[in-house]
Amino acid sequence: MKKVTYMLSLALMVSVVAGGSAEAQEQRKGWSPQAKGAVIGAGTGAAAGAIIHKRNRVVGGVVGGVAGGAVGYGIGKHIDNKNKQREEEARIAAAERAAAERAAANRAAANREAASRATVAKNTPAPAKAKPARQSSLVAATAAEENAANSVAMMYNTTGEPIPHMVSAAYLPNLDYGDRTKPYHTSEYRRKSW
């Protein structure tokens, strides 16, 4: 009977220690906090159970090991969740810093472009007076239609500042980056839906 009890307690300890390896394999560097907590808890609980239960130390050790392993796993899981939350907050903070740097770069580019347009406008001589055009049956284009026809003018808003997403038109920025309630919150650029 003692051999059966020893074998069961050994099998239980091996299953507790090897139970963490049944999870999905990731890039592992040492033991996970759950495995560490389970092993430390199982060892401590087994020792405490054997000391407390004086009539049958093996049963006390097994019960203490199971209880200690469960409590240790729970504590390890709590620690792991805290670490993951810190990493997520650090990733979001880095993304927000990158977005702020991009916005500052866009503003600086807009200021440089506005300054260069002002310099060009200041240095450009006034056009000579044109001869009056002869009357035509066609209606003259309005100022809005002339602006719409000019593709360069489409890149600027009504105040003459460049539209931010047109400055780097290769990709459209994802304004919902980092907002976990929105779709594609992990991508810095908008994705095509087709």
C-alpha positions in Angstrom: 0.0 0.0 0.0 2.9 2.4 0.8 4.3 1.8 -2.7 1.1 2.7 -4.4 0.8 5.9 -2.3 4.4 6.8 -3.1 3.9 6.1 -6.8 0.7 8.3 -6.9 2.4 11.1 -5.1 5.4 10.9 -7.5 3.0 10.9 -10.5 1.1 13.9 -9.2 4.3 15.9 -8.7 5.5 15.0 -12.2 2.2 16.0 -13.7 2.2 19.3 -11.8 5.8 20.2 -12.9 5.2 19.0 -16.6 1.7 20.5 -16.8 3.0 23.9 -17.9 4.7 22.4 -21.0 1.3 21.3 -22.4 0.4 24.9 -23.2 1.0 26.4 -26.6 4.7 26.6 -27.4 5.9 30.2 -27.6 9.4 31.6 -27.5 10.2 30.3 -24.1 13.0 31.8 -22.0 13.0 29.8 -18.8 9.9 28.9 -16.8 6.7 30.9 -16.9 5.5 32.6 -13.7 2.7 30.1 -13.5 5.1 27.1 -13.5 7.4 28.7 -11.0 4.5 29.4 -8.7 3.0 25.9 -9.0 6.4 24.2 -8.3 7.2 26.5 -5.4 3.7 26.1 -4.0 3.6 22.4 -4.4 7.0 21.9 -2.7 6.1 24.2 0.2 2.6 22.7 0.5 3.9 19.1 0.5 6.5 19.9 3.2 3.9 21.8 5.3 1.3 19.0 4.8 3.8 16.3 5.8 4.7 18.3 8.9 1.1 19.0 9.9 -0.4 15.6 9.3 1.5 13.5 11.8 -0.4 10.2 11.4 0.1 9.8 7.7 2.8 12.1 6.4 2.4 10.9 2.7 -1.3 11.8 2.6 -0.5 15.1 4.2 2.3 15.8 1.7 0.1 14.9 -1.3 -2.8 17.1 -0.1 -0.5 19.9 0.9 1.3 19.6 -2.5 -1.9 19.8 -4.5 -3.3 22.7 -2.5 0.1 24.5 -2.6 0.5 23.9 -6.3 -3.0 25.3 -7.1 -2.4 28.4 -4.9 1.1 28.9 -6.4 -0.3 28.6 -9.9 -2.9 31.3 -9.2 -0.3 33.7 -7.8 2.0 33.0 -10.8 -0.9 33.7 -13.2 -1.7 37.0 -11.4 2.0 38.0 -11.8 2.0 37.0 -15.4 -1.1 39.1 -16.1 0.5 42.1 -14.5 3.6 41.7 -16.6 1.5 41.4 -19.8 -0.5 44.5 -18.9 2.7 46.5 -18.3 4.1 45.4 -21.6 0.9 46.4 -23.4 0.9 49.8 -21.7 4.5 50.4 -22.7 3.7 49.4 -26.3 0.7 51.8 -26.5 2.8 54.6 -24.9 5.5 54.0 -27.6 2.9 54.1 -30.3 1.5 57.3 -29.0 5.0 58.8 -28.8 5.6 57.7 -32.4 2.3 59.3 -33.5 3.2 62.5 -31.8 6.6 62.6 -33.5 4.9 61.9 -36.9 2.4 64.8 -36.2 5.3 67.1 -35.3 7.1 66.1 -38.5 4.0 66.7 -40.5 3.5 70.2 -38.9 7.2 71.0 -39.6 6.8 69.9 -43.2 3.6 72.0 -43.6 5.4 75.1 -42.1 8.4 74.6 -44.5 6.0 74.2 -47.5 4.0 77.3 -46.5 7.2 79.3 -46.1 8.5 78.2 -49.5 5.2 79.0 -51.1 5.2 82.5 -49.5 8.8 83.0 -50.7 7.9 81.9 -54.3 4.8 84.2 -54.2 6.9 87.1 -53.0 9.6 86.6 -55.6 7.3 86.0 -58.5 6.6 89.2 -60.6 3.1 90.3 -61.1 1.6 89.0 -64.4 1.2 91.5 -67.2 -2.3 92.8 -67.8 -3.9 90.5 -70.3 -5.9 91.7 -73.2 -9.6 91.4 -72.8 -10.8 88.1 -73.9 -13.3 87.9 -76.6 -16.8 86.9 -75.7 -17.6 83.2 -75.9 -20.7 81.2 -75.5 -18.9 79.1 -72.8 -19.4 80.1 -69.2 -16.2 81.0 -67.4 -15.1 78.6 -64.6 -15.6 79.7 -61.1 -12.7 79.9 -58.6 -13.7 76.7 -56.9 -13.8 74.8 -60.3 -10.3 76.1 -61.1 -9.0 74.9 -57.7 -10.6 71.5 -58.2 -9.0 71.2 -61.6 -5.6 71.8 -60.2 -4.4 68.6 -58.6 -1.8 70.3 -56.5 -4.5 72.5 -55.0 -6.4 69.4 -53.9 -3.6 68.7 -51.4 -4.3 71.9 -49.4 -7.3 72.9 -47.3 -9.0 76.3 -47.5 -6.4 78.0 -45.3 -3.6 77.0 -47.5 -2.1 74.4 -45.1 -1.4 70.9 -46.5 -3.8 68.1 -45.5 -1.8 65.9 -43.2 -2.6 62.6 -44.8 -1.7 64.0 -48.2 1.8 64.9 -47.1 2.8 61.3 -47.0 0.2 59.8 -49.4 1.9 56.4 -49.7 -0.2 55.1 -46.7 -3.1 56.5 -44.8 -2.5 56.7 -41.0 -4.8 54.7 -38.8 -6.3 57.3 -36.4 -7.6 54.5 -34.2 -4.2 53.0 -33.5 -4.0 51.8 -29.9 -7.7 52.1 -29.3 -8.7 48.5 -28.5 -12.4 49.2 -29.1 -11.8 49.8 -32.8 -10.9 47.3 -35.5 -7.3 47.0 -36.6 -6.1 48.8 -33.5 -2.7 47.1 -33.8 -1.8 48.6 -37.3 -0.3 52.0 -37.7 -1.7 52.3 -41.2 -5.3 51.8 -42.5 -5.9 48.4 -44.1 -7.7 47.9 -47.3 -10.9 46.0 -46.8 -10.9 44.0 -50.0 
